[in-house]
Each structure stands twice: as structure tokens, then as C-alpha cells.
Amino acid sequence: MARAGRRASVATRRFGWPPRGRLRGRRSRTYGLGVIIGALDALMERGIFERRPVKPLAHVLLGAFNEGALLVAHASGPAAARAEVADTLAYMLERLRLPSA
């Protein structure tokens, strides 16, 4: 486990990715969870998505996106897996859309 943590640390320094714990405030709106929270807030505010508690929904969606990416990355047929994951994520997000939107 220490070895995996070291690789993540090297990648963070090499590519300039901020450590997860430092993604706060203004910068958090630029990465992962912050982007999802901002998008959900905007979609709900505009009446496109039904009102739901944003923070837990954002965490669940981020988990779905991450797991979908892992599924594609480890698939023997990545193109087919990518299409299936995209279709599944679109289905999930469509359930949040209000009928009038």
C-alpha cells in the first residue's frame, strides 16, 4: 500500500495535480466533486433537475463516474464498455430531469 501511495504522490508532483485534501474553497470548484456540485446546483436552480440534496447526490455521482472509468480501463473491450457506461450514466442522469425540462 505504501508503494501505491508513493506513486500517487509522484504523479501529483509530476503532473501538478493538487492533493485531494487541499481541494478546498475556490479551487474545489475546478476539480471533481466541486464541478459536480456546481453543475447540480445550476441544473436544479434552472428547474432542469428535480431538487435533491446536492452534496450526497454529488458524492454518489462521483462514485458512479469513477467506477465507470475503472470498468472501462480494465475491460477487455474498452469501446463497448465505454458505450455501456455512458448509456448507464445518461440513464441515471435522465431520472433527475424534470418532465417539463
Distance bins in CASP14 RR format, pairs under 12 A and 6 or more apart:
PFRMAT RR
TARGET T0000
AUTHOR 0000-0000-0000
RMODE 2
METHOD distances of the structure
MODEL  1
1 7 0 0 0 0 0 1 0 0 0 0 0
1 8 0 0 0 0 0 1 0 0 0 0 0
2 8 0 0 0 0 0 1 0 0 0 0 0
2 9 0 0 0 0 0 1 0 0 0 0 0
3 9 0 0 0 0 0 1 0 0 0 0 0
3 10 0 0 0 0 0 1 0 0 0 0 0
4 10 0 0 0 0 0 1 0 0 0 0 0
4 11 0 0 0 0 0 1 0 0 0 0 0
5 11 0 0 0 0 1 0 0 0 0 0 0
5 12 0 0 0 0 1 0 0 0 0 0 0
5 19 0 0 0 0 0 1 0 0 0 0 0
5 20 0 0 0 0 0 1 0 0 0 0 0
6 12 0 0 0 0 0 1 0 0 0 0 0
6 13 0 0 0 0 0 1 0 0 0 0 0
7 13 0 0 0 0 0 1 0 0 0 0 0
7 14 0 0 0 0 0 1 0 0 0 0 0
7 15 0 0 0 0 0 1 0 0 0 0 0
8 14 0 0 0 0 0 1 0 0 0 0 0
8 15 0 0 0 0 0 1 0 0 0 0 0
8 17 0 0 0 0 1 0 0 0 0 0 0
8 19 0 0 0 0 1 0 0 0 0 0 0
8 20 0 0 0 0 1 0 0 0 0 0 0
9 15 0 0 0 0 0 1 0 0 0 0 0
9 16 0 0 0 0 0 1 0 0 0 0 0
9 17 0 0 0 0 0 1 0 0 0 0 0
9 19 0 0 0 0 1 0 0 0 0 0 0
9 20 0 0 0 0 0 1 0 0 0 0 0
10 16 0 0 0 0 0 1 0 0 0 0 0
10 17 0 0 0 0 0 1 0 0 0 0 0
11 17 1 0 0 1 0 0 0 0 0 0 0
11 18 0 0 0 0 0 1 0 0 0 0 0
11 19 0 0 0 0 0 1 0 0 0 0 0
12 18 1 0 0 1 0 0 0 0 0 0 0
12 19 1 0 1 0 0 0 0 0 0 0 0
12 20 0 0 0 0 1 0 0 0 0 0 0
12 21 0 0 0 0 0 1 0 0 0 0 0
12 22 0 0 0 0 1 0 0 0 0 0 0
12 23 0 0 0 0 0 1 0 0 0 0 0
13 19 0 0 0 0 1 0 0 0 0 0 0
16 22 0 0 0 0 0 1 0 0 0 0 0
16 31 0 0 0 0 0 1 0 0 0 0 0
17 23 0 0 0 0 1 0 0 0 0 0 0
17 27 0 0 0 0 0 1 0 0 0 0 0
17 30 0 0 0 0 0 1 0 0 0 0 0
17 31 0 0 0 0 1 0 0 0 0 0 0
17 32 0 0 0 0 0 1 0 0 0 0 0
18 24 0 0 0 0 1 0 0 0 0 0 0
18 25 0 0 0 0 0 1 0 0 0 0 0
18 26 0 0 0 0 0 1 0 0 0 0 0
18 27 1 0 0 1 0 0 0 0 0 0 0
18 28 0 0 0 0 1 0 0 0 0 0 0
18 30 0 0 0 0 1 0 0 0 0 0 0
18 31 1 0 0 1 0 0 0 0 0 0 0
18 32 0 0 0 0 0 1 0 0 0 0 0
19 27 0 0 0 0 0 1 0 0 0 0 0
19 31 0 0 0 0 0 1 0 0 0 0 0
20 27 0 0 0 0 0 1 0 0 0 0 0
20 28 0 0 0 0 0 1 0 0 0 0 0
20 31 0 0 0 0 1 0 0 0 0 0 0
20 32 0 0 0 0 1 0 0 0 0 0 0
20 33 0 0 0 0 1 0 0 0 0 0 0
20 34 0 0 0 0 0 1 0 0 0 0 0
20 62 0 0 0 0 0 1 0 0 0 0 0
21 27 0 0 0 0 0 1 0 0 0 0 0
21 28 0 0 0 0 1 0 0 0 0 0 0
21 31 0 0 0 0 0 1 0 0 0 0 0
21 33 0 0 0 0 0 1 0 0 0 0 0
22 28 0 0 0 0 1 0 0 0 0 0 0
22 30 0 0 0 0 0 1 0 0 0 0 0
22 31 0 0 0 0 0 1 0 0 0 0 0
23 29 0 0 0 0 1 0 0 0 0 0 0
23 30 0 0 0 0 1 0 0 0 0 0 0
23 31 1 0 1 0 0 0 0 0 0 0 0
23 32 1 0 0 1 0 0 0 0 0 0 0
23 33 1 0 0 1 0 0 0 0 0 0 0
23 34 1 0 0 1 0 0 0 0 0 0 0
23 35 0 0 0 0 0 1 0 0 0 0 0
23 37 0 0 0 0 0 1 0 0 0 0 0
24 30 0 0 0 0 0 1 0 0 0 0 0
24 31 0 0 0 0 0 1 0 0 0 0 0
24 33 0 0 0 0 0 1 0 0 0 0 0
24 34 0 0 0 0 0 1 0 0 0 0 0
25 31 0 0 0 0 0 1 0 0 0 0 0
25 33 0 0 0 0 0 1 0 0 0 0 0
25 34 0 0 0 0 1 0 0 0 0 0 0
25 37 0 0 0 0 0 1 0 0 0 0 0
26 34 0 0 0 0 0 1 0 0 0 0 0
27 33 0 0 0 0 0 1 0 0 0 0 0
27 34 0 0 0 0 1 0 0 0 0 0 0
27 35 0 0 0 0 0 1 0 0 0 0 0
28 34 1 0 1 0 0 0 0 0 0 0 0
28 35 0 0 0 0 1 0 0 0 0 0 0
28 36 0 0 0 0 0 1 0 0 0 0 0
28 37 0 0 0 0 1 0 0 0 0 0 0
28 38 0 0 0 0 1 0 0 0 0 0 0
28 58 0 0 0 0 0 1 0 0 0 0 0
29 35 1 0 0 1 0 0 0 0 0 0 0
29 36 0 0 0 0 0 1 0 0 0 0 0
29 37 1 0 0 1 0 0 0 0 0 0 0
29 38 1 0 0 1 0 0 0 0 0 0 0
29 39 0 0 0 0 0 1 0 0 0 0 0
29 41 0 0 0 0 0 1 0 0 0 0 0
29 42 0 0 0 0 0 1 0 0 0 0 0
29 58 0 0 0 0 0 1 0 0 0 0 0
30 36 0 0 0 0 0 1 0 0 0 0 0
30 37 0 0 0 0 0 1 0 0 0 0 0
30 38 0 0 0 0 0 1 0 0 0 0 0
31 37 0 0 0 0 0 1 0 0 0 0 0
31 38 0 0 0 0 0 1 0 0 0 0 0
31 62 0 0 0 0 0 1 0 0 0 0 0
32 38 0 0 0 0 0 1 0 0 0 0 0
32 39 0 0 0 0 0 1 0 0 0 0 0
32 58 0 0 0 0 1 0 0 0 0 0 0
32 59 0 0 0 0 0 1 0 0 0 0 0
32 61 0 0 0 0 0 1 0 0 0 0 0
32 62 1 0 0 1 0 0 0 0 0 0 0
32 63 0 0 0 0 0 1 0 0 0 0 0
32 65 0 0 0 0 1 0 0 0 0 0 0
32 66 0 0 0 0 1 0 0 0 0 0 0
32 69 0 0 0 0 0 1 0 0 0 0 0
33 39 0 0 0 0 0 1 0 0 0 0 0
33 40 0 0 0 0 0 1 0 0 0 0 0
33 54 0 0 0 0 0 1 0 0 0 0 0
33 55 0 0 0 0 1 0 0 0 0 0 0
33 56 0 0 0 0 0 1 0 0 0 0 0
33 57 0 0 0 0 0 1 0 0 0 0 0
33 58 1 0 1 0 0 0 0 0 0 0 0
33 59 1 0 0 1 0 0 0 0 0 0 0
33 60 0 0 0 0 0 1 0 0 0 0 0
33 61 0 0 0 0 1 0 0 0 0 0 0
33 62 1 0 1 0 0 0 0 0 0 0 0
33 63 0 0 0 0 1 0 0 0 0 0 0
33 65 0 0 0 0 0 1 0 0 0 0 0
33 66 0 0 0 0 0 1 0 0 0 0 0
34 40 0 0 0 0 1 0 0 0 0 0 0
34 41 0 0 0 0 1 0 0 0 0 0 0
34 42 0 0 0 0 0 1 0 0 0 0 0
34 54 0 0 0 0 0 1 0 0 0 0 0
34 55 0 0 0 0 0 1 0 0 0 0 0
34 58 1 0 0 1 0 0 0 0 0 0 0
34 59 0 0 0 0 0 1 0 0 0 0 0
34 61 0 0 0 0 0 1 0 0 0 0 0
34 62 0 0 0 0 1 0 0 0 0 0 0
35 41 0 0 0 0 0 1 0 0 0 0 0
35 42 0 0 0 0 0 1 0 0 0 0 0
35 58 0 0 0 0 1 0 0 0 0 0 0
35 61 0 0 0 0 0 1 0 0 0 0 0
35 62 0 0 0 0 1 0 0 0 0 0 0
35 65 0 0 0 0 0 1 0 0 0 0 0
36 42 0 0 0 0 0 1 0 0 0 0 0
36 43 0 0 0 0 0 1 0 0 0 0 0
36 49 0 0 0 0 0 1 0 0 0 0 0
36 54 0 0 0 0 1 0 0 0 0 0 0
36 55 0 0 0 0 1 0 0 0 0 0 0
36 56 0 0 0 0 0 1 0 0 0 0 0
36 57 0 0 0 0 1 0 0 0 0 0 0
36 58 1 0 1 0 0 0 0 0 0 0 0
36 59 0 0 0 0 1 0 0 0 0 0 0
36 60 0 0 0 0 1 0 0 0 0 0 0
36 61 1 0 1 0 0 0 0 0 0 0 0
36 62 1 0 1 0 0 0 0 0 0 0 0
36 63 0 0 0 0 1 0 0 0 0 0 0
36 64 0 0 0 0 0 1 0 0 0 0 0
36 65 0 0 0 0 1 0 0 0 0 0 0
36 66 0 0 0 0 0 1 0 0 0 0 0
36 89 0 0 0 0 0 1 0 0 0 0 0
36 93 0 0 0 0 0 1 0 0 0 0 0
37 43 0 0 0 0 0 1 0 0 0 0 0
37 44 0 0 0 0 0 1 0 0 0 0 0
37 52 0 0 0 0 0 1 0 0 0 0 0
37 53 0 0 0 0 0 1 0 0 0 0 0
37 54 1 0 1 0 0 0 0 0 0 0 0
37 55 1 0 0 1 0 0 0 0 0 0 0
37 56 0 0 0 0 0 1 0 0 0 0 0
37 57 0 0 0 0 1 0 0 0 0 0 0
37 58 1 0 1 0 0 0 0 0 0 0 0
37 59 0 0 0 0 1 0 0 0 0 0 0
37 60 0 0 0 0 0 1 0 0 0 0 0
37 61 0 0 0 0 1 0 0 0 0 0 0
37 62 0 0 0 0 1 0 0 0 0 0 0
38 44 0 0 0 0 1 0 0 0 0 0 0
38 45 0 0 0 0 1 0 0 0 0 0 0
38 46 0 0 0 0 0 1 0 0 0 0 0
38 49 0 0 0 0 0 1 0 0 0 0 0
38 54 1 0 0 1 0 0 0 0 0 0 0
38 55 0 0 0 0 0 1 0 0 0 0 0
38 57 0 0 0 0 0 1 0 0 0 0 0
38 58 0 0 0 0 1 0 0 0 0 0 0
38 61 0 0 0 0 0 1 0 0 0 0 0
39 45 0 0 0 0 0 1 0 0 0 0 0
39 46 0 0 0 0 0 1 0 0 0 0 0
39 48 0 0 0 0 0 1 0 0 0 0 0
39 49 0 0 0 0 1 0 0 0 0 0 0
39 54 0 0 0 0 1 0 0 0 0 0 0
39 57 0 0 0 0 0 1 0 0 0 0 0
39 58 0 0 0 0 1 0 0 0 0 0 0
39 61 0 0 0 0 1 0 0 0 0 0 0
39 62 0 0 0 0 0 1 0 0 0 0 0
39 65 0 0 0 0 0 1 0 0 0 0 0
39 93 0 0 0 0 0 1 0 0 0 0 0
39 96 0 0 0 0 0 1 0 0 0 0 0
40 46 0 0 0 0 0 1 0 0 0 0 0
40 47 0 0 0 0 0 1 0 0 0 0 0
40 48 0 0 0 0 0 1 0 0 0 0 0
40 49 1 0 0 1 0 0 0 0 0 0 0
40 50 0 0 0 0 0 1 0 0 0 0 0
40 51 0 0 0 0 0 1 0 0 0 0 0
40 52 1 0 0 1 0 0 0 0 0 0 0
40 53 0 0 0 0 1 0 0 0 0 0 0
40 54 1 0 1 0 0 0 0 0 0 0 0
40 55 0 0 0 0 1 0 0 0 0 0 0
40 56 0 0 0 0 0 1 0 0 0 0 0
40 57 1 0 0 1 0 0 0 0 0 0 0
40 58 1 0 1 0 0 0 0 0 0 0 0
40 59 0 0 0 0 0 1 0 0 0 0 0
40 60 0 0 0 0 0 1 0 0 0 0 0
40 61 1 0 0 1 0 0 0 0 0 0 0
40 62 0 0 0 0 0 1 0 0 0 0 0
40 93 0 0 0 0 0 1 0 0 0 0 0
40 96 0 0 0 0 1 0 0 0 0 0 0
41 47 0 0 0 0 0 1 0 0 0 0 0
41 48 0 0 0 0 0 1 0 0 0 0 0
41 49 0 0 0 0 1 0 0 0 0 0 0
41 51 0 0 0 0 0 1 0 0 0 0 0
41 52 0 0 0 0 0 1 0 0 0 0 0
41 53 0 0 0 0 0 1 0 0 0 0 0
41 54 1 0 1 0 0 0 0 0 0 0 0
41 55 0 0 0 0 0 1 0 0 0 0 0
41 57 0 0 0 0 0 1 0 0 0 0 0
41 58 0 0 0 0 1 0 0 0 0 0 0
42 48 0 0 0 0 1 0 0 0 0 0 0
42 49 0 0 0 0 1 0 0 0 0 0 0
42 54 0 0 0 0 0 1 0 0 0 0 0
43 49 1 0 1 0 0 0 0 0 0 0 0
43 50 0 0 0 0 1 0 0 0 0 0 0
43 51 0 0 0 0 0 1 0 0 0 0 0
43 52 0 0 0 0 0 1 0 0 0 0 0
43 54 0 0 0 0 1 0 0 0 0 0 0
43 57 0 0 0 0 0 1 0 0 0 0 0
43 58 0 0 0 0 0 1 0 0 0 0 0
43 61 0 0 0 0 0 1 0 0 0 0 0
43 93 0 0 0 0 1 0 0 0 0 0 0
43 96 1 0 0 1 0 0 0 0 0 0 0
43 97 0 0 0 0 1 0 0 0 0 0 0
43 98 0 0 0 0 1 0 0 0 0 0 0
43 101 0 0 0 0 1 0 0 0 0 0 0
44 50 1 0 0 1 0 0 0 0 0 0 0
44 51 1 0 1 0 0 0 0 0 0 0 0
44 52 1 0 0 1 0 0 0 0 0 0 0
44 53 0 0 0 0 0 1 0 0 0 0 0
44 54 1 0 0 1 0 0 0 0 0 0 0
44 57 0 0 0 0 1 0 0 0 0 0 0
44 58 0 0 0 0 0 1 0 0 0 0 0
44 96 0 0 0 0 1 0 0 0 0 0 0
44 97 0 0 0 0 0 1 0 0 0 0 0
44 98 0 0 0 0 1 0 0 0 0 0 0
44 101 0 0 0 0 0 1 0 0 0 0 0
45 51 0 0 0 0 1 0 0 0 0 0 0
45 54 0 0 0 0 0 1 0 0 0 0 0
46 97 0 0 0 0 0 1 0 0 0 0 0
46 98 0 0 0 0 1 0 0 0 0 0 0
46 100 0 0 0 0 0 1 0 0 0 0 0
46 101 0 0 0 0 1 0 0 0 0 0 0
47 96 0 0 0 0 0 1 0 0 0 0 0
47 97 0 0 0 0 1 0 0 0 0 0 0
47 98 1 0 1 0 0 0 0 0 0 0 0
47 99 0 0 0 0 0 1 0 0 0 0 0
47 100 0 0 0 0 1 0 0 0 0 0 0
47 101 1 0 0 1 0 0 0 0 0 0 0
48 93 0 0 0 0 0 1 0 0 0 0 0
48 94 0 0 0 0 0 1 0 0 0 0 0
48 96 0 0 0 0 1 0 0 0 0 0 0
48 97 1 0 0 1 0 0 0 0 0 0 0
48 98 1 0 0 1 0 0 0 0 0 0 0
48 99 0 0 0 0 0 1 0 0 0 0 0
48 100 0 0 0 0 1 0 0 0 0 0 0
48 101 1 0 1 0 0 0 0 0 0 0 0
49 57 0 0 0 0 1 0 0 0 0 0 0
49 58 0 0 0 0 0 1 0 0 0 0 0
49 61 0 0 0 0 0 1 0 0 0 0 0
49 92 0 0 0 0 0 1 0 0 0 0 0
49 93 0 0 0 0 1 0 0 0 0 0 0
49 94 0 0 0 0 0 1 0 0 0 0 0
49 95 0 0 0 0 1 0 0 0 0 0 0
49 96 1 0 1 0 0 0 0 0 0 0 0
49 97 1 0 0 1 0 0 0 0 0 0 0
49 98 1 0 0 1 0 0 0 0 0 0 0
49 99 0 0 0 0 0 1 0 0 0 0 0
49 100 0 0 0 0 0 1 0 0 0 0 0
49 101 1 0 0 1 0 0 0 0 0 0 0
50 57 0 0 0 0 0 1 0 0 0 0 0
50 93 0 0 0 0 0 1 0 0 0 0 0
50 94 0 0 0 0 0 1 0 0 0 0 0
50 95 0 0 0 0 1 0 0 0 0 0 0
50 96 1 0 1 0 0 0 0 0 0 0 0
50 97 1 0 0 1 0 0 0 0 0 0 0
50 98 1 0 1 0 0 0 0 0 0 0 0
50 99 0 0 0 0 1 0 0 0 0 0 0
50 100 0 0 0 0 0 1 0 0 0 0 0
50 101 0 0 0 0 1 0 0 0 0 0 0
51 57 0 0 0 0 0 1 0 0 0 0 0
51 96 0 0 0 0 1 0 0 0 0 0 0
51 98 0 0 0 0 1 0 0 0 0 0 0
52 58 0 0 0 0 1 0 0 0 0 0 0
52 60 0 0 0 0 0 1 0 0 0 0 0
52 61 0 0 0 0 0 1 0 0 0 0 0
52 95 0 0 0 0 0 1 0 0 0 0 0
52 96 1 0 0 1 0 0 0 0 0 0 0
52 97 0 0 0 0 0 1 0 0 0 0 0
52 98 0 0 0 0 0 1 0 0 0 0 0
53 59 0 0 0 0 0 1 0 0 0 0 0
53 60 0 0 0 0 0 1 0 0 0 0 0
54 60 0 0 0 0 0 1 0 0 0 0 0
54 61 0 0 0 0 0 1 0 0 0 0 0
54 96 0 0 0 0 0 1 0 0 0 0 0
55 61 0 0 0 0 0 1 0 0 0 0 0
55 62 0 0 0 0 0 1 0 0 0 0 0
56 62 0 0 0 0 0 1 0 0 0 0 0
56 63 0 0 0 0 0 1 0 0 0 0 0
57 63 0 0 0 0 0 1 0 0 0 0 0
57 64 0 0 0 0 0 1 0 0 0 0 0
57 92 0 0 0 0 0 1 0 0 0 0 0
57 93 0 0 0 0 0 1 0 0 0 0 0
57 95 0 0 0 0 0 1 0 0 0 0 0
57 96 1 0 0 1 0 0 0 0 0 0 0
58 64 0 0 0 0 0 1 0 0 0 0 0
58 65 0 0 0 0 0 1 0 0 0 0 0
58 96 0 0 0 0 0 1 0 0 0 0 0
59 65 0 0 0 0 0 1 0 0 0 0 0
59 66 0 0 0 0 0 1 0 0 0 0 0
60 66 0 0 0 0 0 1 0 0 0 0 0
60 67 0 0 0 0 0 1 0 0 0 0 0
60 89 0 0 0 0 0 1 0 0 0 0 0
60 92 0 0 0 0 1 0 0 0 0 0 0
60 93 0 0 0 0 0 1 0 0 0 0 0
60 96 0 0 0 0 0 1 0 0 0 0 0
61 67 0 0 0 0 0 1 0 0 0 0 0
61 68 0 0 0 0 0 1 0 0 0 0 0
61 89 0 0 0 0 1 0 0 0 0 0 0
61 92 1 0 0 1 0 0 0 0 0 0 0
61 93 1 0 0 1 0 0 0 0 0 0 0
61 95 0 0 0 0 0 1 0 0 0 0 0
61 96 0 0 0 0 1 0 0 0 0 0 0
62 68 0 0 0 0 0 1 0 0 0 0 0
62 69 0 0 0 0 0 1 0 0 0 0 0
62 89 0 0 0 0 0 1 0 0 0 0 0
63 69 0 0 0 0 1 0 0 0 0 0 0
63 70 0 0 0 0 1 0 0 0 0 0 0
63 71 0 0 0 0 0 1 0 0 0 0 0
63 89 0 0 0 0 0 1 0 0 0 0 0
63 92 0 0 0 0 0 1 0 0 0 0 0
64 70 0 0 0 0 0 1 0 0 0 0 0
64 71 0 0 0 0 0 1 0 0 0 0 0
64 85 0 0 0 0 1 0 0 0 0 0 0
64 86 0 0 0 0 0 1 0 0 0 0 0
64 88 0 0 0 0 1 0 0 0 0 0 0
64 89 1 0 0 1 0 0 0 0 0 0 0
64 90 0 0 0 0 0 1 0 0 0 0 0
64 91 0 0 0 0 0 1 0 0 0 0 0
64 92 1 0 0 1 0 0 0 0 0 0 0
64 93 0 0 0 0 1 0 0 0 0 0 0
65 71 0 0 0 0 0 1 0 0 0 0 0
65 72 0 0 0 0 0 1 0 0 0 0 0
65 85 0 0 0 0 1 0 0 0 0 0 0
65 86 0 0 0 0 0 1 0 0 0 0 0
65 88 0 0 0 0 0 1 0 0 0 0 0
65 89 1 0 0 1 0 0 0 0 0 0 0
65 92 0 0 0 0 0 1 0 0 0 0 0
65 93 0 0 0 0 0 1 0 0 0 0 0
66 72 0 0 0 0 0 1 0 0 0 0 0
66 73 0 0 0 0 0 1 0 0 0 0 0
66 85 0 0 0 0 0 1 0 0 0 0 0
66 89 0 0 0 0 0 1 0 0 0 0 0
67 73 0 0 0 0 0 1 0 0 0 0 0
67 74 0 0 0 0 0 1 0 0 0 0 0
67 81 0 0 0 0 0 1 0 0 0 0 0
67 85 0 0 0 0 1 0 0 0 0 0 0
67 88 0 0 0 0 0 1 0 0 0 0 0
67 89 0 0 0 0 0 1 0 0 0 0 0
67 92 0 0 0 0 0 1 0 0 0 0 0
68 74 0 0 0 0 1 0 0 0 0 0 0
68 75 0 0 0 0 1 0 0 0 0 0 0
68 78 0 0 0 0 0 1 0 0 0 0 0
68 81 0 0 0 0 1 0 0 0 0 0 0
68 82 0 0 0 0 1 0 0 0 0 0 0
68 83 0 0 0 0 0 1 0 0 0 0 0
68 84 0 0 0 0 1 0 0 0 0 0 0
68 85 1 0 1 0 0 0 0 0 0 0 0
68 86 0 0 0 0 1 0 0 0 0 0 0
68 87 0 0 0 0 0 1 0 0 0 0 0
68 88 0 0 0 0 1 0 0 0 0 0 0
68 89 1 0 0 1 0 0 0 0 0 0 0
68 92 0 0 0 0 0 1 0 0 0 0 0
69 75 0 0 0 0 0 1 0 0 0 0 0
69 78 0 0 0 0 0 1 0 0 0 0 0
69 81 0 0 0 0 0 1 0 0 0 0 0
69 82 0 0 0 0 1 0 0 0 0 0 0
69 85 1 0 0 1 0 0 0 0 0 0 0
69 86 0 0 0 0 0 1 0 0 0 0 0
69 89 0 0 0 0 0 1 0 0 0 0 0
70 78 0 0 0 0 0 1 0 0 0 0 0
70 81 0 0 0 0 0 1 0 0 0 0 0
70 85 0 0 0 0 1 0 0 0 0 0 0
71 77 0 0 0 0 0 1 0 0 0 0 0
71 78 0 0 0 0 1 0 0 0 0 0 0
71 80 0 0 0 0 0 1 0 0 0 0 0
71 81 1 0 1 0 0 0 0 0 0 0 0
71 82 0 0 0 0 1 0 0 0 0 0 0
71 83 0 0 0 0 0 1 0 0 0 0 0
71 84 0 0 0 0 1 0 0 0 0 0 0
71 85 1 0 1 0 0 0 0 0 0 0 0
71 86 0 0 0 0 0 1 0 0 0 0 0
71 88 0 0 0 0 1 0 0 0 0 0 0
71 89 0 0 0 0 0 1 0 0 0 0 0
72 78 1 0 1 0 0 0 0 0 0 0 0
72 79 0 0 0 0 1 0 0 0 0 0 0
72 80 0 0 0 0 1 0 0 0 0 0 0
72 81 1 0 1 0 0 0 0 0 0 0 0
72 82 1 0 1 0 0 0 0 0 0 0 0
72 83 0 0 0 0 1 0 0 0 0 0 0
72 84 0 0 0 0 1 0 0 0 0 0 0
72 85 1 0 1 0 0 0 0 0 0 0 0
72 86 0 0 0 0 1 0 0 0 0 0 0
72 88 0 0 0 0 0 1 0 0 0 0 0
72 89 0 0 0 0 0 1 0 0 0 0 0
73 81 0 0 0 0 1 0 0 0 0 0 0
73 82 0 0 0 0 1 0 0 0 0 0 0
73 85 0 0 0 0 0 1 0 0 0 0 0
74 81 0 0 0 0 1 0 0 0 0 0 0
74 85 0 0 0 0 0 1 0 0 0 0 0
75 81 1 1 0 0 0 0 0 0 0 0 0
75 82 0 0 0 0 1 0 0 0 0 0 0
75 83 0 0 0 0 0 1 0 0 0 0 0
75 84 0 0 0 0 1 0 0 0 0 0 0
75 85 0 0 0 0 1 0 0 0 0 0 0
77 83 0 0 0 0 0 1 0 0 0 0 0
77 84 0 0 0 0 0 1 0 0 0 0 0
77 85 0 0 0 0 0 1 0 0 0 0 0
78 84 0 0 0 0 0 1 0 0 0 0 0
78 85 0 0 0 0 1 0 0 0 0 0 0
78 86 0 0 0 0 0 1 0 0 0 0 0
79 85 0 0 0 0 0 1 0 0 0 0 0
79 86 0 0 0 0 0 1 0 0 0 0 0
80 86 0 0 0 0 0 1 0 0 0 0 0
80 87 0 0 0 0 0 1 0 0 0 0 0
81 87 0 0 0 0 0 1 0 0 0 0 0
81 88 0 0 0 0 0 1 0 0 0 0 0
82 88 0 0 0 0 0 1 0 0 0 0 0
82 89 0 0 0 0 0 1 0 0 0 0 0
83 89 0 0 0 0 0 1 0 0 0 0 0
83 90 0 0 0 0 0 1 0 0 0 0 0
84 90 0 0 0 0 0 1 0 0 0 0 0
84 91 0 0 0 0 0 1 0 0 0 0 0
85 91 0 0 0 0 0 1 0 0 0 0 0
85 92 0 0 0 0 0 1 0 0 0 0 0
86 92 0 0 0 0 0 1 0 0 0 0 0
86 93 0 0 0 0 0 1 0 0 0 0 0
87 93 0 0 0 0 0 1 0 0 0 0 0
87 94 0 0 0 0 0 1 0 0 0 0 0
88 94 0 0 0 0 0 1 0 0 0 0 0
88 95 0 0 0 0 0 1 0 0 0 0 0
89 95 0 0 0 0 0 1 0 0 0 0 0
89 96 0 0 0 0 0 1 0 0 0 0 0
90 96 0 0 0 0 0 1 0 0 0 0 0
90 97 0 0 0 0 0 1 0 0 0 0 0
91 97 0 0 0 0 0 1 0 0 0 0 0
93 101 0 0 0 0 0 1 0 0 0 0 0
94 101 0 0 0 0 0 1 0 0 0 0 0
END
